[in-house]
Amino acid sequence: MRFLWKGLVYPVPRVKRLSQLDEDSSGEALYLAGRNSRYKELIRLLRISIEFFRGMFSLNKVGPSITVFGSARFKQDHPFYQLGIQIGKALAKEGFTVITGGGPGIMEAANRGAKEAGGYSIGCNIRLPHEQGPNPYLDRVVTFYYFFVRKVMLVKYSYAFVILPGGFGTLDEMMEAITLIQTGKLHDFPVILMGVDYWKGFMSWMQDVLVKNGTIEARDLKFLHLTDDSEEAIRIILKTTRGLGLQLATLKSVVD
């Protein structure tokens, strides 16, 4: 059982290109870098299965949760960090568990806000060469090696997604959730983009380019909400949770 729980420990190579890939003690490349022997692929499959097991075992009883995405690079004095604290507090006060990627920056801010409001705070951390040590505001942390396993955990247990400003990682996580909703693999949970000035260009691009060229339909954007107001974000989320009949610890009557 201890083996299943802890899984295998992966060193994180500091590499710049595929030709520099390190190998572990069994000779397996530590990144998903193409075809390998069937034995090594089996070992990789077992490691992936263990990660899924650990994640699901750790998170399947956390209660109604909201995932907050955002950059690891914003410091405590940045307005976006403060916005993360605000939304973390607002979610915790309504009885939601706050889930983030568990790292610094906006992830830390949302976890910090939840803790300061007396809520429960979870981090799904990732092993990286930089930026991604777990922040100190977590009641529980589960650390993953594979990004795709981590993304499943961040999406699977959430009833809404709050997207604060971020880079490639945040965009990847946001588009994963949007695609799952669009294709019917996930309930039409709200996706709330916080930081109007940051995201309005992205929203305009989707309207003016994607919808115009027919690669998506206008109705695909109906579950996206753009706001700077944490209270408005909470109203949107509570409207959905009421529709699903969720019982929250301190559910308030703030929805019309």
GUROMI-713944 format. One record per residue (C-alpha): residue number from 1; residue in three letters; x, y, z. Coordinates in pm, whole numbers. Layout:
REM GUROMI-713944
+-----+------+--------+--------+--------+
:  nr : rest :   east :  north :     up :
+-----+------+--------+--------+--------+
: NUM :  ala :      X :      Y :      Z :
...
+-----+------+--------+--------+--------+
END
This chain:
REM GUROMI-713944
+-----+------+--------+--------+--------+
:  nr : rest :   east :  north :     up :
+-----+------+--------+--------+--------+
:   1 :  met :      0 :      0 :      0 :
:   2 :  arg :    288 :    232 :     76 :
:   3 :  phe :    417 :    176 :   -278 :
:   4 :  leu :     78 :    264 :   -429 :
:   5 :  trp :     45 :    573 :   -214 :
:   6 :  lys :    387 :    724 :   -266 :
:   7 :  gly :    438 :    604 :   -620 :
:   8 :  leu :    779 :    639 :   -776 :
:   9 :  val :   1011 :    931 :   -717 :
:  10 :  tyr :   1111 :   1117 :  -1033 :
:  11 :  pro :   1419 :   1337 :  -1044 :
:  12 :  val :   1359 :   1644 :  -1260 :
:  13 :  pro :   1627 :   1691 :  -1525 :
:  14 :  arg :   1737 :   2041 :  -1614 :
:  15 :  val :   1727 :   2008 :  -1990 :
:  16 :  lys :   1703 :   2254 :  -2275 :
:  17 :  arg :   1642 :   2023 :  -2572 :
:  18 :  leu :   1550 :   1662 :  -2646 :
:  19 :  ser :   1911 :   1567 :  -2723 :
:  20 :  gln :   1996 :   1642 :  -2358 :
:  21 :  leu :   1732 :   1413 :  -2207 :
:  22 :  asp :   1846 :   1244 :  -1888 :
:  23 :  glu :   1748 :    887 :  -1802 :
:  24 :  asp :   1651 :    729 :  -1474 :
:  25 :  ser :   1825 :    422 :  -1328 :
:  26 :  ser :   1632 :    187 :  -1560 :
:  27 :  gly :   1739 :    381 :  -1868 :
:  28 :  glu :   1394 :    530 :  -1930 :
:  29 :  ala :   1376 :    882 :  -2069 :
:  30 :  leu :   1202 :   1106 :  -1816 :
:  31 :  tyr :    996 :   1289 :  -2078 :
:  32 :  leu :    737 :   1159 :  -2324 :
:  33 :  ala :    983 :   1159 :  -2613 :
:  34 :  gly :    853 :    912 :  -2866 :
:  35 :  arg :    856 :    534 :  -2906 :
:  36 :  asn :   1048 :    312 :  -2668 :
:  37 :  ser :   1071 :    -58 :  -2583 :
:  38 :  arg :    752 :   -231 :  -2473 :
:  39 :  tyr :    903 :   -300 :  -2131 :
:  40 :  lys :    981 :     68 :  -2076 :
:  41 :  glu :    639 :    169 :  -2205 :
:  42 :  leu :    484 :    -73 :  -1955 :
:  43 :  ile :    683 :     86 :  -1673 :
:  44 :  arg :    565 :    428 :  -1788 :
:  45 :  leu :    205 :    305 :  -1797 :
:  46 :  leu :    236 :    177 :  -1440 :
:  47 :  arg :    375 :    510 :  -1324 :
:  48 :  ile :     90 :    697 :  -1494 :
:  49 :  ser :   -164 :    459 :  -1335 :
:  50 :  ile :    -11 :    514 :   -991 :
:  51 :  glu :    -37 :    889 :  -1034 :
:  52 :  phe :   -404 :    864 :  -1129 :
:  53 :  phe :   -466 :    637 :   -830 :
:  54 :  arg :   -294 :    872 :   -586 :
:  55 :  gly :   -475 :   1177 :   -721 :
:  56 :  met :   -821 :   1022 :   -714 :
:  57 :  phe :   -764 :    862 :   -373 :
:  58 :  ser :   -656 :   1197 :   -229 :
:  59 :  leu :   -924 :   1420 :   -383 :
:  60 :  asn :  -1245 :   1220 :   -412 :
:  61 :  lys :  -1381 :   1339 :    -75 :
:  62 :  val :  -1275 :   1702 :    -70 :
:  63 :  gly :  -1629 :   1840 :   -104 :
:  64 :  pro :  -1761 :   2089 :   -362 :
:  65 :  ser :  -1452 :   2252 :   -506 :
:  66 :  ile :  -1356 :   2537 :   -737 :
:  67 :  thr :  -1027 :   2538 :   -926 :
:  68 :  val :   -837 :   2864 :   -960 :
:  69 :  phe :   -577 :   2892 :  -1237 :
:  70 :  gly :   -313 :   3163 :  -1275 :
:  71 :  ser :     52 :   3244 :  -1319 :
:  72 :  ala :    324 :   3139 :  -1076 :
:  73 :  arg :    521 :   3458 :  -1151 :
:  74 :  phe :    323 :   3734 :   -981 :
:  75 :  lys :    462 :   3855 :   -647 :
:  76 :  gln :    267 :   3953 :   -337 :
:  77 :  asp :    262 :   4324 :   -421 :
:  78 :  his :    108 :   4271 :   -765 :
:  79 :  pro :   -262 :   4360 :   -814 :
:  80 :  phe :   -329 :   4018 :   -969 :
:  81 :  tyr :   -194 :   3848 :   -656 :
:  82 :  gln :   -434 :   4056 :   -447 :
:  83 :  leu :   -717 :   3959 :   -681 :
:  84 :  gly :   -626 :   3595 :   -619 :
:  85 :  ile :   -655 :   3648 :   -243 :
:  86 :  gln :   -995 :   3810 :   -290 :
:  87 :  ile :  -1142 :   3526 :   -493 :
:  88 :  gly :   -992 :   3265 :   -260 :
:  89 :  lys :  -1157 :   3430 :     39 :
:  90 :  ala :  -1489 :   3471 :   -141 :
:  91 :  leu :  -1499 :   3105 :   -242 :
:  92 :  ala :  -1406 :   2981 :    104 :
:  93 :  lys :  -1674 :   3197 :    268 :
:  94 :  glu :  -1934 :   3026 :     51 :
:  95 :  gly :  -1820 :   2681 :    161 :
:  96 :  phe :  -1613 :   2580 :   -141 :
:  97 :  thr :  -1282 :   2400 :   -125 :
:  98 :  val :  -1023 :   2595 :   -326 :
:  99 :  ile :   -800 :   2390 :   -554 :
: 100 :  thr :   -498 :   2533 :   -735 :
: 101 :  gly :   -180 :   2405 :   -896 :
: 102 :  gly :    -23 :   2442 :   -552 :
: 103 :  gly :    265 :   2667 :   -654 :
: 104 :  pro :    358 :   3033 :   -594 :
: 105 :  gly :    210 :   3346 :   -749 :
: 106 :  ile :   -165 :   3350 :   -809 :
: 107 :  met :   -195 :   2988 :   -699 :
: 108 :  glu :    -51 :   3083 :   -362 :
: 109 :  ala :   -276 :   3388 :   -346 :
: 110 :  ala :   -595 :   3186 :   -395 :
: 111 :  asn :   -486 :   2923 :   -140 :
: 112 :  arg :   -387 :   3200 :    101 :
: 113 :  gly :   -724 :   3372 :     67 :
: 114 :  ala :   -904 :   3046 :    135 :
: 115 :  lys :   -696 :   2977 :    446 :
: 116 :  glu :   -738 :   3329 :    579 :
: 117 :  ala :  -1116 :   3293 :    544 :
: 118 :  gly :  -1115 :   2964 :    734 :
: 119 :  gly :  -1168 :   2747 :    427 :
: 120 :  tyr :  -1004 :   2432 :    296 :
: 121 :  ser :   -715 :   2466 :     51 :
: 122 :  ile :   -568 :   2200 :   -180 :
: 123 :  gly :   -273 :   2202 :   -419 :
: 124 :  cys :   -213 :   1973 :   -717 :
: 125 :  asn :    156 :   2041 :   -754 :
: 126 :  ile :    389 :   1947 :  -1043 :
: 127 :  arg :    756 :   1849 :  -1044 :
: 128 :  leu :    943 :   2113 :  -1244 :
: 129 :  pro :   1303 :   2236 :  -1260 :
: 130 :  his :   1189 :   2582 :  -1145 :
: 131 :  glu :    904 :   2790 :  -1002 :
: 132 :  gln :    692 :   2511 :   -860 :
: 133 :  gly :    759 :   2438 :   -494 :
: 134 :  pro :    435 :   2395 :   -294 :
: 135 :  asn :    313 :   2713 :   -128 :
: 136 :  pro :    266 :   2731 :    252 :
: 137 :  tyr :   -114 :   2775 :    248 :
: 138 :  leu :   -216 :   2418 :    164 :
: 139 :  asp :   -413 :   2180 :    384 :
: 140 :  arg :   -335 :   1902 :    139 :
: 141 :  val :    -91 :   1873 :   -150 :
: 142 :  val :    -63 :   1601 :   -413 :
: 143 :  thr :    246 :   1621 :   -634 :
: 144 :  phe :    247 :   1488 :   -990 :
: 145 :  tyr :    512 :   1423 :  -1252 :
: 146 :  tyr :    287 :   1411 :  -1558 :
: 147 :  phe :    111 :   1733 :  -1657 :
: 148 :  phe :   -184 :   1552 :  -1812 :
: 149 :  val :   -259 :   1358 :  -1492 :
: 150 :  arg :   -246 :   1680 :  -1294 :
: 151 :  lys :   -483 :   1852 :  -1538 :
: 152 :  val :   -736 :   1572 :  -1500 :
: 153 :  met :   -732 :   1620 :  -1122 :
: 154 :  leu :   -768 :   1998 :  -1150 :
: 155 :  val :  -1071 :   1957 :  -1376 :
: 156 :  lys :  -1240 :   1642 :  -1244 :
: 157 :  tyr :  -1327 :   1767 :   -895 :
: 158 :  ser :  -1425 :   2124 :   -977 :
: 159 :  tyr :  -1770 :   2280 :  -1028 :
: 160 :  ala :  -1635 :   2598 :  -1189 :
: 161 :  phe :  -1305 :   2738 :  -1309 :
: 162 :  val :  -1167 :   3078 :  -1218 :
: 163 :  ile :   -897 :   3190 :  -1461 :
: 164 :  leu :   -672 :   3470 :  -1342 :
: 165 :  pro :   -393 :   3616 :  -1558 :
: 166 :  gly :   -126 :   3369 :  -1661 :
: 167 :  gly :     95 :   3236 :  -1937 :
: 168 :  phe :    125 :   2913 :  -2135 :
: 169 :  gly :     32 :   2688 :  -1842 :
: 170 :  thr :   -278 :   2888 :  -1756 :
: 171 :  leu :   -385 :   2902 :  -2120 :
: 172 :  asp :   -335 :   2526 :  -2151 :
: 173 :  glu :   -546 :   2456 :  -1843 :
: 174 :  met :   -817 :   2699 :  -1948 :
: 175 :  met :   -843 :   2557 :  -2301 :
: 176 :  glu :   -855 :   2203 :  -2160 :
: 177 :  ala :  -1162 :   2293 :  -1953 :
: 178 :  ile :  -1326 :   2486 :  -2239 :
: 179 :  thr :  -1271 :   2200 :  -2485 :
: 180 :  leu :  -1417 :   1943 :  -2245 :
: 181 :  ile :  -1726 :   2159 :  -2197 :
: 182 :  gln :  -1762 :   2227 :  -2570 :
: 183 :  thr :  -1741 :   1856 :  -2657 :
: 184 :  gly :  -1984 :   1747 :  -2386 :
: 185 :  lys :  -1722 :   1563 :  -2180 :
: 186 :  leu :  -1780 :   1802 :  -1891 :
: 187 :  his :  -2092 :   1971 :  -1755 :
: 188 :  asp :  -2145 :   2333 :  -1863 :
: 189 :  phe :  -1965 :   2468 :  -1559 :
: 190 :  pro :  -1885 :   2840 :  -1565 :
: 191 :  val :  -1538 :   2949 :  -1674 :
: 192 :  ile :  -1472 :   3289 :  -1520 :
: 193 :  leu :  -1191 :   3503 :  -1658 :
: 194 :  met :  -1086 :   3755 :  -1395 :
: 195 :  gly :   -881 :   4052 :  -1510 :
: 196 :  val :  -1084 :   4235 :  -1774 :
: 197 :  asp :   -795 :   4430 :  -1925 :
: 198 :  tyr :   -582 :   4115 :  -1941 :
: 199 :  trp :   -840 :   3888 :  -2104 :
: 200 :  lys :  -1055 :   4120 :  -2317 :
: 201 :  gly :   -822 :   4088 :  -2617 :
: 202 :  phe :   -845 :   3711 :  -2596 :
: 203 :  met :  -1224 :   3725 :  -2580 :
: 204 :  ser :  -1236 :   3963 :  -2877 :
: 205 :  trp :  -1007 :   3736 :  -3076 :
: 206 :  met :  -1233 :   3438 :  -3018 :
: 207 :  gln :  -1536 :   3640 :  -3128 :
: 208 :  asp :  -1372 :   3811 :  -3424 :
: 209 :  val :  -1158 :   3525 :  -3555 :
: 210 :  leu :  -1279 :   3185 :  -3430 :
: 211 :  val :  -1653 :   3251 :  -3448 :
: 212 :  lys :  -1621 :   3451 :  -3770 :
: 213 :  asn :  -1432 :   3169 :  -3941 :
: 214 :  gly :  -1665 :   2902 :  -3811 :
: 215 :  thr :  -1408 :   2709 :  -3609 :
: 216 :  ile :  -1631 :   2752 :  -3304 :
: 217 :  glu :  -1992 :   2864 :  -3263 :
: 218 :  ala :  -2104 :   3171 :  -3071 :
: 219 :  arg :  -2290 :   2945 :  -2827 :
: 220 :  asp :  -1955 :   2784 :  -2733 :
: 221 :  leu :  -1869 :   3107 :  -2552 :
: 222 :  lys :  -2185 :   3126 :  -2343 :
: 223 :  phe :  -2021 :   2966 :  -2038 :
: 224 :  leu :  -1730 :   3215 :  -2044 :
: 225 :  his :  -1765 :   3515 :  -1813 :
: 226 :  leu :  -1534 :   3817 :  -1797 :
: 227 :  thr :  -1520 :   4018 :  -1474 :
: 228 :  asp :  -1300 :   4193 :  -1219 :
: 229 :  asp :  -1559 :   4156 :   -942 :
: 230 :  ser :  -1520 :   3861 :   -706 :
: 231 :  glu :  -1880 :   3904 :   -588 :
: 232 :  glu :  -2005 :   3873 :   -944 :
: 233 :  ala :  -1792 :   3562 :   -989 :
: 234 :  ile :  -1948 :   3411 :   -677 :
: 235 :  arg :  -2301 :   3488 :   -800 :
: 236 :  ile :  -2228 :   3308 :  -1128 :
: 237 :  ile :  -2083 :   3007 :   -948 :
: 238 :  leu :  -2364 :   2983 :   -694 :
: 239 :  lys :  -2625 :   2993 :   -968 :
: 240 :  thr :  -2468 :   2681 :  -1117 :
: 241 :  thr :  -2425 :   2499 :   -786 :
: 242 :  arg :  -2785 :   2566 :   -691 :
: 243 :  gly :  -2894 :   2420 :  -1021 :
: 244 :  leu :  -2696 :   2105 :   -939 :
: 245 :  gly :  -2839 :   2087 :   -587 :
: 246 :  leu :  -2501 :   2104 :   -414 :
: 247 :  gln :  -2502 :   2145 :    -38 :
: 248 :  leu :  -2238 :   2392 :     75 :
: 249 :  ala :  -2128 :   2461 :    429 :
: 250 :  thr :  -2240 :   2827 :    424 :
: 251 :  leu :  -2448 :   2862 :    106 :
: 252 :  lys :  -2589 :   3215 :    104 :
: 253 :  ser :  -2888 :   3356 :    -80 :
: 254 :  val :  -2705 :   3588 :   -314 :
: 255 :  val :  -2848 :   3457 :   -641 :
: 256 :  asp :  -3155 :   3625 :   -786 :
+-----+------+--------+--------+--------+
END
